[in-house]
Amino acid sequence: MEVALLLISLTLVVLVVTAVSRRLDVPAPLVLTVVGVIGSYLPIRDLELEPEIVLLWLLPPLLYSAALETSLVDFRAQKRPILLLSVGLVLFTTAGVAVVVHALAPVSWPAAFAIGAVVGPPDAVAAIAIGRRIGLPRRIVTILEGESLFNDATALVALRTAIAAGAVGISAWDVGWEFVVAAGGGALVGFVVYKVVALVRLRLDDSPVDVGISLVIPFTAYVAAEEFGGSGVIAVVVAGLLLGHRAPVLQTAQSRIAERTTWGTVAFLLENSVFLLIGLQAHAIIGAVGESELSGGTIVAVCAATLAAVIVLRLVWVMGTRAALRIPGADPAARAQTPWTYSLVLGWAGMRGVVTLAAAFIIPASTPHREVLLLAAFTVVAGTLLLQGPTLPLLARRLQIPSPDPMDDALARATLLQQASKAGFARLEQLEYDDRHGVIDTISARIDQRNFAAWERLSTVADAEAPSDLYARARLEMIDAERHRVLEIRDGGTVPADVVSDVLASLDVEESMIDRANEQRAAVVRAQARTVLEGGCDHLAEHPAIPPVRNLEKEGTGETCPDCLREGTTPVALRRCLSCGYVGCCDSSPGQHSTKHFHETAHPVMQSAEPDEDWRWCYVHHLTA
């Protein structure tokens, strides 16, 4: 009962502190760490962080959840910087910290390398949470995610090697072979787990069973890899990356939705709980140092120097590898010019987390001055969280790091849906059917409505409600009334409960599918598009963009669609033909005059005629620039 009450209390604290942090717009990981430190000094039961709890019950689901959400395509594109950070930087930090600690404290080289491996891997949970909140560029976030997936494996293998060296002594050849076996064995086990799960899912259409399988995948991959001498971390990451990438093919839509919701909740609770657990270790770790044989000055010097070393070494490595990424013969994608400001922010985003603390407890109890090494690890975790965490947003703002452009996102989403619709209609033309009831017209109308809603995120006439916004507002009000009526009928007891549940579920699904993009559209209006050629379309290349109309006073341009004026209709947004200069209304407008102009003239490219917009659209290839 005591354990149950403790778990309930921890969960409630996490939920309350997270909710308050979001209301105050401060990073929850930082607040939870401080709350944990304060809680460790309260007269309650000490909660010791056992390595087995973290490495077996916390780390696998955290890694698997992150791997599922990580784009394998983006990971491949950034594989060079990710590997430089997750392998090269961890080993560089391990060696650097070992030299510093060995110089300041009377510890053996194996013990010094052990603490170096412990503090080597940054935990990107806090960095990613802060980065997404302040809007760091996606490339930085992708690199942080990829780094966090593999750096724990490098650090744990290095720690295991250092401990073995202290016990029996091993050669450099043994160290290299240990890394090869751990990495190769983990990757092989992860791939085997992926193949087995994929075969099962191809024959499975039961959503609850599918989600249940996903809950045991990370633990199965981790334990299997460790049993065979491989890296459990790498096994979990490989399985998660592959299964996440193949989910649209292997799983049903219901299973994907259920799995996404389930793992979102699991990750939310675990990611926030670990920071509370970090803080709760403060009292026990600091108290143990009181019995150390080393002087207070030496202990402070070791802890401060270790903290400074992990921060400085990361900055040195990240700034130094900027040149390595552009060496002749390197991957062209990796040679892309990256502003030095990006590298500086990436170097500052090196917060440590719960894996560092858990790994510290793996250091054998017989190690001389182990209590000081544990305090050094805690100092690095707390110090990086409380020093780099609050200052990362300030640094990003000071360096003027650009956030992802909402205009680009909206344009990419609309183009992707348009391409999907084109493929869908092409498939429809291949089918044989007898449409005596106008079903095809209904399908076309629904797809048009979906696509129009995506395009309307870009812009509409100033101070006018877009058709998709009006639809969403009106339909949501209707669904609320419909649900209220269904609940009244349910309370009367005249309809079977399972029928009522099915109807309520259908209303919930429809409500969740309605595009509520008011905030996104407001952000797009404030942003300016960057011209990026998509797909290498010849028509777009032959029709470059003209300077967009500036909207300094947030007023209309004075232009309008002449055909709308003649017909007495109102345009939603304006488009300009880049062949003849004709200005017509978009497809969301009643007249759809821009599209009609294309069909009449075959002029292939139009450009948005809305203020501050320079994106273009090719009617022939359905591509944007």
N, C-alpha and C positions, 0 to 999 in steps of 0.2 A: 504493500500500500504506500509505503514511504517513497519508493521509486516512482510509482505512478503519479503521486502528488508532485514530485519534483519535475517530472517530464511535463505535466500539465502547466505547472508554474512557469517553466522555461518557455513553453510555447506561447502562453499568454503574454509574457514579457516581450517576446519577439514581436508578436502581433501589435501590441499597444505601442511599443517604441517605434516600430516601422510606420504605423499609421500616423503618429505624431510627427515623425521626421518628414514624411511626405507633405503633411499640412504646412510644416515650417520651411519646406523646400531645402532641407539639408540632407547630406548623404546618410542613409540609415546605418551602413556599416561602421561609420565613425562613432555615431551616437551609441550604438549597441556595444562597441568596445569600451567606451567610457562607462556606460551603465554596468557592464560586466566587472570592470575594475572596482567600482564602488561596491557592487554586490559581493565581491570576494572578501571584503572586510566586514560584512554584516555577520551577526551571530547565527549563521545558518550552516548547514552541512557543506563541507568542502567538496567540490566536484572536480576530481582529478581527471585530467584528459589522458585516458589510456591510449597508447599508440594503436592497439588493435581496433578500438572503436572508430578512430579516425580513418585508418588505412583500409579497413574492411567494410565498415558500415556507412561512413560519410563520403570518403573520396570516390569510390566507384559510381554511386548514383550522381554525384556532382559532375564528374567527368562525362558520364554517359549523357546526361541532360544537356550539357554544353555541346557535346559532339553532335547530338541530334540536330541542334539548331545552327551548327556551323556549316556554311556552304562549302562543299567539297571543291567546287569550281573556284571559289575565292581562295580557298586554302592552297590549291595547286598554283594559282597565280602568285601567291605570296610565299611560296615554300622556301625560297632562299632566305629572306629575312627571318622567317619563323624558325628555321633550323639553326641559323646563326645565333638566335636568342635562346631557343630552348635547349640547345646542346652546347654551342660554343660559349655563350655568356655564362651558363651555369658552371661549366668547368673553369672558365676564367675567374669567376667570382670565388669558386671553391679554393683555387690555388692562392688567389690574392688574400682572402680572409685567413687562410691557413698561415701564411707568412706573417701577417699582422698579429694574430693571436699567439703564435709561437714566439714572437719577439717580445711580447708583453707579459706573458704568463708562463709559469714553469709546467708546461704540458708537452706531451710527446708529439711528434709529427703526425702519427695516425690520429690522435685526438684532435689536433689542429685541423687536419683535413676533414675530419668528421664534422666539426662545427661549421667548417666552410661549406660542406655539402648541405648541411641543415639549413643554412640561411641563403643558399644559392638560388632556389627557385621562387620568383615572385608569384603571388596568387592574384590573378587578374580579375577576380570577382569584384573587388572594390574598384579597381581601375576601370573596368568595363561599365559598372553601374554608374560611376561618376562620368565617364566618357560619354555614355549615351544620354545622360541627363543634360550635360552641357553641349552635346552635339558635336563630338569630335568627328573628324573625317572617317569614313567607313574603312579606309585602308588601315588607319591606326587601330581601330577597333578590331578589324580582322586579324591583324598581326598579334594584338594582345590576346585574342581568343586562341589563336593557333599556338602561341607560346605557352599559354597556361595548360594546354592539352598534353604537351610532351615534356615540359621542363621538370615536372615532378618525377617522371621516370628517370631522367638523367640524374637528378639529385639523389634519388633513393638508391640507384645502382652505385653511385659514387660513395654514398654513406655506407652501404653494405661492404664495398670494397675496402674502405678505410678501416672499418671495424675488423674485417678479416685480416688486414695487414697488421693491426695491433695485436691480434691474437696469435697468428701463426706465421705472419710474414709472407708476402706474395711478390712476384716479380712484375715488371712492367708488361711483360707478355700476358701474364694472368689478368692484369687489369683490362687490357684491350680485349682479351677473349671474353671476359665477363660482360663487357658492354655489348659485344657482338651477340652473345647468347641471349642476353636479356632483351635486346631490341628485336632480333630476329625471331626468337621464340614467342615473344609477346605479339608481334605482328602476325605470325602464323596462327596462333591460337585465336586472335581476333578475327582473322579471315575465316577460319573454320566455323566459329560461332556465327558469323554473318551468313555463311552458306547454309548452315543447318536451319537457322531461323527463317531464311528466305524460302527454303523448300517447304517449311511448315506453313508459312503465311500464304504462299501461293495456293494452298489447299484449304485455307481457313477463311470463313466469312463471319465468324462469331466475334463481335467487337469486344465483349467483356473478357473472353479467353485471350484474345490478341493483346489487350492491354495488360492482362495478368502475366503473359509471357514477357512483355517488355520490362516488367518490374524485376524479373529475376535475371535478365540478360547481363547487366553490369556485374552482378555478384558472381555469376557463373563464369564469365570471361576472366574476371580478376583471379578467382580461386584456381581455375584451370591453368592459367598461365603461371601462377606462382608455384603450383605443384610440379610443373614441368621445367622449372628453373628459368622461366621467362619473366618479362615485366608485365605484371597485372595491369599497370596503368596504360601501357601501350596497347594491350589486348582490348581493354574497355574502349579506348579512343578509336581504334581501327574499326571495331564492331559498330560503334555509334556513328562514325562518319559514313560508313558504307550503308548501314540500314537507314539512316536519315536521308541519304542521297537517293536511295532506291524505294523509299516509302511510297511515292505516288504510283509505283508499278506493283509493289508487293502487297499493299494494304488496301482495304476498302476505304471509302470516304469516311464512313462512320468510325472506323478504327483510327484513322489519322486524327480526326477531331477529338476523339476520346483520349488518345495517347497524348496529344498536344496539351489538352487541358490537365490531364493527370500529372504529367511531368512538369508542367508549369507550376502547379501547386507544390509538388515535391521540391523542386529547385528553389522556389521562393522560401519555403520553410528552412531547408538545409543551409542555403547560402546566408541567410540572416542569422541562423542559430550559431553558425561557426564563429561569428564575430563576438557574440555574447559569451561563448565558451572560451574564447581567447582571453577576454577580460577577466573571467572568473578564475583564471590560473594565477593572477597577479599575487595574491596573498601568499599562497603556498610556495611559489618560486622565490619571492623576495624573502620570505621567512627562512627558507633553507639556507640562504646565503649568510645569515647571521652566524652560522656555525663554521663558516669557511676559515681555513688557515691563512688565506691571503689577506693582505691589508685592504682597507676600504679604498685607498687610492688606486691600488692595482685593479680591484674589481671594477671601479668606475672607469678606469682607463681602458680595460678590455672591452667593456660594454659600449662605451662611446666610440672607441676606435672601430669596433665591428660594425656598428651602425653607419659610421661615416664611410667605411670601406665599401659596404654593399651599395651605398648611394653613388659614391664617386666611381667605382668600378663599372657600374651599369652605364653611367654617362660616358665614360671613356670608351667603353666597348661600342655603344650605339653610335656615337659620333665618329669613332674610328672606322666602323664597318660601312659607313656611307660611301667611302672611297672604294672599298672592296666590292660593293654591289655594282659598281660601274666599271670594273676591270675589263679589258678586252676579252671577248669570248664568253662573257657571262650571259646568262639568260636575258634576252632583250626586254622581257617584262620586268625583270629585276633592275635593269639599267635605267628604268624610267627616272627622270630627274625628280627627286624628292626635295622639297624645301628644307633647309636646315632647321627651320622652326618645327617641322613635323618630327624630326629626329630628336630634338630637344624635349618635346612633350613626351615622346615615346620613352626616352631615357628617364624622365622624371616619374613615369607611371610604373614604379617598381615596388609597389606595396607587397609586403609579405603577409601570409595568412596562416590558417590552422595547420596546414601540412608542415610548415616549419616547426611549429611547437610540437606536433605529434612526432616528427622525426627526431627532435631533440631528446625526447624520452626514450628513444631506441638506443641511444648511447649507453653502453653497459654501466651498471651501477658501480662497478669496481674502478671505473676511470677516475684518475686523480682530478680533483677540482671539478667534478661533474656539475656541482651546483652552480658554479660560476658560468659554465658553458650554457646551462639551462637559462640563467638570467640573461646572458648575452643574446640567446635566441629570442627570449621574450622582449628584450629591449629593441631588437631589430623589428619584430612584428609590430609592437605598439608604436615604436618611433616612426616607422615608415607610414603606418596608417594615419597617425595623428599629425605628422609633419607634411608628408607628400599629399595625403588625401585632401585636406582643406586647401592646399596651395595649387593643386593641379588645375582647377577651374580658373583661378586667378592667372596662372601662367598662360593658359590657353587664350584667355581674353587679352592679356598683355601682348602676346605674340600675334594676335589677330588670326588665329587658326579658323578657317572657314568651316561652317557646319554644312552637312549635306543639303544641297539645294532642293527645296520643296518643288520648285518648278521642274527640275530634272526628273524627280520622282513621279510627279503627276504625268509628265509627258511620256515617261517610260511605261507607266502603268497603262495609259490609254493606248499606246502603240502595241503593247503586248496583247491586250484584249482584242484589239483590231486584228492582229495577226491570227490569234486563236479563232476569232469569228470567221475569218477568211478560210481557215482550214476546216472549220465545222461546216460551212456552206458548201465547200468543195466535196466533202464527204456526203452531204445531203443530196447533191446532184447525182451521186452514184447509186443511190438507193432507189428501189422500185416501190411505189406507193400509189394509192388511189385517194387523193385528198379531196373528198367530196364535202368536207366540213370546214375547210379553211384553216386546218391545223398549221400548215406551213406559214401562213400569214401571221398566226399567233406567235409561232416560234420566232419569226423575223422581228416582230414588234418587241418581244421581250429582249432579244439580243441587242436591238437598237437602243432600247432603254438602258440596258447595262452599259453599252459603249458610250452613249451620250452622257451618262452620269460621270464616267471617267474623264471625258473631255471637258466637262463643265467644271472640273476641279481647277482647270487652268485659269479661266476668267469668264466673266459674264458682264453684261452691261452694268455700269456703276449703279449702286443702290437698288438693283433689281434681284429678285429671288430667282435662282436658276430653276428650271423645270424639275430636275432631279431633287433639289432641296424641297420644293413644294410637295413633290410626291412623297418624300421621306417624312416630312412633317405631318401631312394629312394621313398617310398610312399608319404611322405610329399612334396617332390619336384614335384611329379606327381600331387598331389591334388592342389598345388599352380598353376600349369599350367592349370589344368582342370577348376579351378575356374576363372582364367583369361579369358579363352575361353568362358565360360558361360556368363561372364559379357560383353564380346564383342557382343555376340549374343543378350543379353538383350538390349543393347544400340541400336541395329538395329531395335528393335520393331517388329520383325517377330514372336516372341513366346509370348504367354500369360504370364502376370506377375506372376500369381499364380503357373504356371508350373515352371518358373525360380526359384521362391522362394523355391519350393519343392526340386528341384535339388540342390540348394545351401545349403539347410538345411541338405540334406543327406551327402553332402561333409563335412559340419561342424561336424556332428555326427561322421563320420568316422575318421576325424582328431582328435577329442577329445578322441576317443577310442584307438588311437595308443599309444603304451607304450613308452613314452620318459623318460627312466630311466637312462640316462647317469650319472647324479649326484648321484643317489642312488647307482649305481654300483661302482662308484669311492669311495663312502663312505664304501661300503662293502669290497672292496679290502683292505682298510686301517684298517678294523676291524678284530677281531678274534671271532670266534663263541664260545658261551658257550653251553656245552652239556646239554640239557634238554630233558628228556625222554617224548615223547608225546604218550599218549594212553596206556602205559603199555604193549607194544608188547613183547611177549615171545622171538621172534627171535632177537630183538634188545637187550634184556636183556642177551641173550646167546652169543652175539657177541659184546663185548665191543670195544670201539674205541681204535685204536693204535695211538701212538704219531704222530701228523702230521708232514710232511716235513717242516722244517723251511725255510723261504724265506728272509734271511737277506739282500741279495743284489738285491731283486726284480727280480730274474732271474728264468728261468725254472728249473725244478727239474732234468732234464736229462732223465726222464722217458717218454715213449710214448706208444701208443697203437700198439702192434705188428701186429694186423690184419689191421690197417690203413696203416702201412708201406707196408704190403704185397699187399694191394689193391691200393695203391697210392693215398689215400685220407688223408684229414687233420682233426685231431680231434679238437673239440671245447673245451672240458674239459675232464679230466680223472677221472675214478672211479676205486677203488680197491676192489676186492672181499675179504671179511673177512673170507671166508672158505678156499680158496686155494691161495690167493694172486694174482690172475689174474688181470692185469691192462687193462682196456678197455675204449673206448670213450663213452661219454654220449649220450642221445637220441637226442640232438640238432646236433650231428655230423652226417655226411652222413651214416656211417656204423652202428651206434647204437649198438656197439659191447658189451657193458656191459649188455644191456637187452637181447641180443642174448645169451650171456653166461649164464644168469639166466635161460632162457628157455631150454638150453641144459643140464645144471647141476642141476637146482633147488636149487642152493646156494642162500639163501634168502636175505642176507644183504651185501650191499656194502658201502664203505666209500669214501668220496671225496679224490682223490689223488692230489688235487691242494695244493700248498704251504699254510701253516698256517690254513688249514681247517680240522676240525675233525667231521663234521656232517655225519650222516649215514642215509641210506634209506633201508626200508624193502620192497622188491618187492611183498611180499605176502599180507601184510595188508595196503600198501601205507601209511606208517607212517615214520616220521623222528625222529632222536634224535640228 
